[in-house]
């Protein structure tokens, strides 16, 4: 998936590992709306803290240990259901290091300001995103008050109103004292996810050395600079972006190219064209060379469906206000993301038939 597309979708998918934090209150009874609003109030973030939780994702069981420090610093260790450590990652505030023990490989990624925002959204941002996703598609009710780790929680249930939702039924148990979610059950089209804390220490003393990862000397390390250098070009420069010719939408009476941007991503270039119709941004088209390993099977994002696009294998996502159409054709990957709320996936699938090769 393209870097820009990742930035636009990662927070949506990341809601599956929710951490809602808001203000504490002296009141003991709240309506569902009041509980939700409390998670969205401006508040001091919970932390530093140490926690452990069990997660089941599409029938795969994992045990996770997390250390959360100041300034978004975080250490996460993941083990399988037999206790064997599988991977660990450390965010020291400047770099994200992920280490796979089985492969003895590590990826070290410098965190640009843009990537910091999407890779580690604040609890408040996660809560807001969750509400945006389910507010029109679910009925939310307060089922009751229950104990999790001997802590008082509100048990919220969100029931889907129809089939066309990214999430099915959702259950969350929200800590009454600090509004952090201690347990979740989420049903999605990609499989069910259950998360429950088995340990939590909000008074943990976490030394800064926790966020330093010493890799084995023989580990294979791949360093990635997440900073995307970009430049804007004119339509006349389009044929020079890639070595081979590619598809695009030529301008016509009402459809104009508002902005053309070329980004230098790791190992390749990406082209993004913003199109406008009647002076208003209509959709964006992203083009990049198909990766050499594109033949490998990749897991779909929850909500993603396989379709034929211009006679090629492709996929669509259509969840609430978020829509996208992606496919590969003759050496290039294409993604179209509508900006106009009235531009449907069905219309896009018709539009792509009129795409032309750049000359």
C-alpha positions in Angstrom: 0.0 0.0 0.0 1.2 3.5 -0.8 2.8 5.6 1.9 0.2 8.3 1.7 -2.6 5.7 1.7 -1.0 4.2 4.8 -1.0 7.6 6.6 -4.6 8.1 5.8 -5.8 4.6 6.9 -3.5 3.5 9.7 -5.4 5.4 12.4 -8.6 3.8 11.2 -7.2 0.3 11.4 -5.3 1.2 14.6 -8.6 1.7 16.5 -8.6 -2.1 16.9 -6.1 -1.6 19.7 -8.0 1.1 21.5 -6.8 3.1 24.5 -9.4 5.7 25.5 -8.3 8.3 28.0 -10.2 11.3 29.3 -11.0 13.1 32.6 -11.8 11.5 35.8 -15.0 12.5 37.6 -16.5 12.3 41.1 -19.9 11.2 39.7 -20.5 7.4 39.7 -23.4 7.2 37.1 -23.2 8.3 33.5 -25.2 7.7 30.4 -23.4 6.2 27.4 -23.1 9.6 25.8 -21.6 11.0 29.0 -19.1 8.2 29.2 -18.1 8.8 25.6 -17.8 12.5 26.1 -15.5 12.0 29.1 -13.1 10.1 26.9 -12.9 13.1 24.6 -12.3 15.9 27.1 -9.0 17.5 27.2 -7.0 15.7 30.0 -3.6 14.8 31.1 -2.6 11.5 29.5 -2.3 8.4 31.6 1.3 7.5 32.1 3.9 6.5 32.6 2.5 3.0 33.2 3.3 -0.7 32.8 0.7 -3.1 31.6 0.2 -6.6 30.3 -2.7 -7.8 28.2 -3.8 -10.9 26.3 -4.9 -10.4 22.7 -6.7 -12.8 20.4 -6.6 -11.6 16.8 -8.4 -13.8 14.2 -7.9 -16.8 16.5 -4.2 -16.1 17.0 -3.4 -15.7 20.7 -0.7 -13.3 22.0 0.5 -11.9 25.3 1.7 -8.3 25.2 3.8 -6.4 27.7 4.0 -2.6 27.4 6.0 0.1 29.0 4.6 3.6 28.3 6.9 6.5 29.2 6.9 10.3 28.7 6.9 11.9 25.3 5.3 9.0 23.5 8.1 6.6 24.4 6.9 3.0 24.3 8.3 -0.5 24.5 6.2 -3.5 23.4 7.1 -7.2 23.8 4.9 -9.8 22.1 4.9 -13.5 23.0 2.9 -16.4 21.6 0.4 -18.4 23.7 3.3 -20.7 24.9 5.3 -17.8 26.3 7.9 -17.7 23.5 8.8 -14.1 22.7 8.1 -13.4 19.0 9.0 -9.7 18.6 9.7 -6.5 20.4 9.6 -2.9 19.4 10.8 0.3 21.0 9.9 3.9 20.3 12.5 6.1 21.9 10.8 9.3 20.6 13.1 9.7 17.6 13.3 6.1 16.1 11.0 3.1 16.0 13.0 -0.2 16.2 11.2 -3.5 15.5 13.1 -6.7 16.1 12.0 -10.2 14.9 13.8 -12.8 17.1 13.0 -15.8 14.9 14.5 -14.1 11.8 17.1 -12.1 13.7 16.1 -9.1 11.7 15.4 -5.5 12.7 13.9 -2.5 11.1 15.0 0.9 12.4 12.8 3.7 11.2 13.4 7.4 11.9 10.1 9.0 13.0 9.2 12.1 10.9 6.6 14.4 12.4 4.0 13.1 10.0 4.7 9.5 11.0 4.8 10.2 14.7 1.2 11.5 14.4 -0.2 8.4 12.7 1.9 5.6 14.2 1.2 6.6 17.8 -2.0 8.6 18.0 -2.9 9.9 21.4 -5.6 8.1 23.4 -7.9 11.2 22.8 -7.3 10.9 19.0 -8.0 7.2 19.1 -11.3 7.8 20.9 -12.3 10.5 18.5 -11.6 8.2 15.5 -13.5 5.3 17.1 -16.6 7.6 17.5 -16.3 8.9 14.0 -16.3 5.3 12.7 -19.3 4.1 14.7 -21.5 7.1 15.4 -23.7 6.7 12.3 -23.5 2.9 12.1 -24.0 1.7 15.7 -26.4 2.1 18.6 -24.4 2.6 21.8 -25.7 1.6 25.2 -24.4 1.3 28.8 -24.7 -2.3 29.8 -23.6 -1.9 33.4 -20.7 -1.5 35.7 -18.1 -4.4 36.2 -14.8 -5.1 37.8 -11.6 -5.6 35.6 -8.4 -6.2 37.6 -10.4 -5.2 40.7 -11.0 -1.8 39.1 -14.4 -0.3 38.5 -15.3 0.0 34.9 -18.3 1.0 32.7 -19.3 -1.7 30.2 -20.3 -0.1 26.9 -21.8 -2.0 24.0 -22.1 -0.7 20.4 -24.4 -2.7 18.1 -24.1 -2.3 14.3 -27.2 -1.1 12.5 -26.4 -2.7 9.2 -24.0 -4.8 7.2 -21.9 -2.1 5.6 -19.7 -1.3 8.6 -16.0 -1.8 9.2 -16.8 -2.9 12.8 -19.5 -5.3 13.9 -20.5 -5.3 17.5 -18.1 -3.6 19.9 -17.8 -3.9 23.6 -15.5 -1.8 25.8 -14.8 -1.7 29.5 -13.8 1.8 30.5 -11.9 2.5 33.8 -14.1 4.8 35.9 -11.1 6.6 37.5 -9.0 7.5 34.5 -11.2 6.5 31.5 -8.7 4.0 30.0 -10.1 1.0 28.2 -9.1 -2.2 30.1 -10.9 -4.7 27.9 -12.3 -4.8 24.4 -14.3 -7.2 22.2 -14.4 -6.1 18.6 -16.0 -7.9 15.6 -14.7 -6.9 12.2 -15.1 -8.4 8.7 -11.4 -9.5 9.0 -12.0 -11.4 12.2 -12.7 -10.8 15.8 -10.3 -9.2 18.3 -10.3 -9.5 22.0 -8.0 -7.6 24.3 -7.9 -7.7 28.1 -5.4 -6.3 30.6 -4.1 -8.9 33.0 -1.8 -6.4 34.8 -1.8 -2.6 35.0 0.4 -0.3 37.2 -0.4 3.4 36.8 2.3 4.2 39.4 5.1 2.4 37.7 8.6 3.8 37.9 10.0 3.3 34.4 13.7 4.1 33.8 14.6 5.8 30.5 16.9 2.8 29.8 13.8 0.8 29.1 13.4 2.5 25.8 16.9 1.5 24.6 17.1 -1.7 22.5 20.4 -3.5 22.3 20.3 -5.6 19.1 22.4 -8.8 18.7 25.7 -8.1 16.8 24.7 -10.6 14.1 21.2 -9.1 13.5 20.4 -8.0 10.0 19.4 -4.4 10.3 17.4 -2.4 7.8 17.4 1.4 8.3 14.6 3.4 6.9 14.3 7.2 6.7 10.6 7.9 7.0 11.0 11.5 5.9 9.4 11.8 2.5 11.0 14.4 0.3 8.5 15.8 -2.2 8.2 18.4 -4.9 5.3 19.8 -7.0 5.5 19.6 -10.7 3.5 20.7 -13.7 1.4 18.5 -16.0 4.0 18.9 -18.7 6.5 17.1 -16.5 4.3 14.0 -15.9 6.0 11.9 -18.6 9.3 12.3 -16.8 8.2 11.0 -13.4 8.7 7.3 -14.2 10.8 5.4 -16.8 7.7 3.7 -18.2 4.4 5.3 -19.2 1.5 5.1 -16.8 -2.3 5.8 -16.6 -3.9 9.0 -15.5 -7.0 11.1 -16.0 -6.5 13.7 -18.7 -8.0 17.1 -18.0 -11.3 17.9 -19.6 -14.0 20.5 -19.4 -14.8 20.2 -15.6 -12.0 18.0 -14.4 -8.7 19.7 -13.7 -5.5 18.8 -12.0 -5.2 21.0 -8.9 -1.9 19.7 -7.6 0.7 17.3 -8.8 3.3 16.0 -6.2 6.2 13.6 -6.6 7.4 11.9 -3.4 10.7 10.1 -2.8 9.8 7.2 -0.6 12.2 4.3 0.4 13.4 2.7 -2.8 10.9 4.3 -5.2 8.9 7.4 -6.2 5.2 8.0 -5.7 3.1 10.3 -7.7 -0.1 11.9 -6.3 -2.4 14.0 -8.4 -5.3 15.9 -6.8 -8.1 16.5 -9.2 -10.8 19.1 -8.8 -14.2 19.4 -10.4 -16.0 22.8 -10.7 -13.2 24.3 -8.6 -13.6 21.8 -5.7 -11.2 19.0 -4.9 -12.9 15.8 -6.2 -10.4 12.9 -5.7 -6.7 12.0 -5.5 -4.9 9.5 -7.7 -1.7 7.8 -6.4 0.7 6.0 -8.7 3.9 4.0 -7.9 5.8 1.2 -9.5 4.6 -2.3 -8.5 7.0 -3.8 -5.9 9.0 -6.8 -7.1 7.5 -8.9 -4.3 4.0 -8.0 -5.2 3.2 -11.6 -6.0 3.3 -12.5 -2.4 0.1 -12.9 -0.5 -0.6 -9.9 1.8 -3.3 -9.7 4.5 -6.2 -7.4 3.6 -7.2 -4.5 5.7 -10.5 -5.2 7.6 -13.3 -4.0 5.3 -11.3 -4.4 2.1 -13.1 -6.3 -0.7 -11.6 -7.9 -3.8 -13.0 -6.5 -7.1 -12.1 -6.3 -10.8 -10.8 -2.8 -11.8 -10.2 -2.3 -15.5 -10.2 -6.0 -15.9 -7.4 -6.4 -13.3 -7.4 -7.8 -9.7 -8.1 -4.9 -7.3 -9.8 -4.0 -4.1 -12.1 -1.4 -2.6 -12.9 0.0 0.8 -16.1 1.7 1.5 -16.7 2.5 5.1 -18.7 5.5 6.1 -16.9 8.5 4.7 -13.8 6.6 3.8 -13.5 5.1 0.3 -10.7 3.9 -1.9 -10.1 1.9 -5.0 -6.8 0.1 -5.6 -5.4 -2.1 -8.3 -2.1 -3.1 -10.2 -1.8 -2.8 -13.9 1.2 -3.2 -16.2 3.9 -2.5 -13.7 2.2 0.2 -11.6 0.0 0.3 -8.5 -2.9 2.8 -8.5 -5.1 4.1 -5.7 -8.0 6.5 -6.0 -9.4 8.2 -2.9 -12.4 10.4 -3.2 -12.6 13.7 -1.5 -16.1 14.6 -2.7 -18.6 12.8 -0.3 -20.9 12.2 -3.3 -18.3 10.4 -5.4 -19.1 6.7 -4.9 -16.9 3.6 -5.4 -19.4 2.5 -8.1 -18.8 5.8 -10.0 -15.0 5.4 -9.7 -15.1 2.0 -11.2 -16.8 3.5 -14.2 -14.5 6.5 -14.4 -11.3 4.4 -14.5 -12.3 3.0 -17.9 -11.6 6.5 -19.3 -8.0 6.6 -18.0 -5.3 7.2 -20.6 -1.5 6.7 -20.9 0.6 9.7 -20.2 2.2 11.1 -23.4 
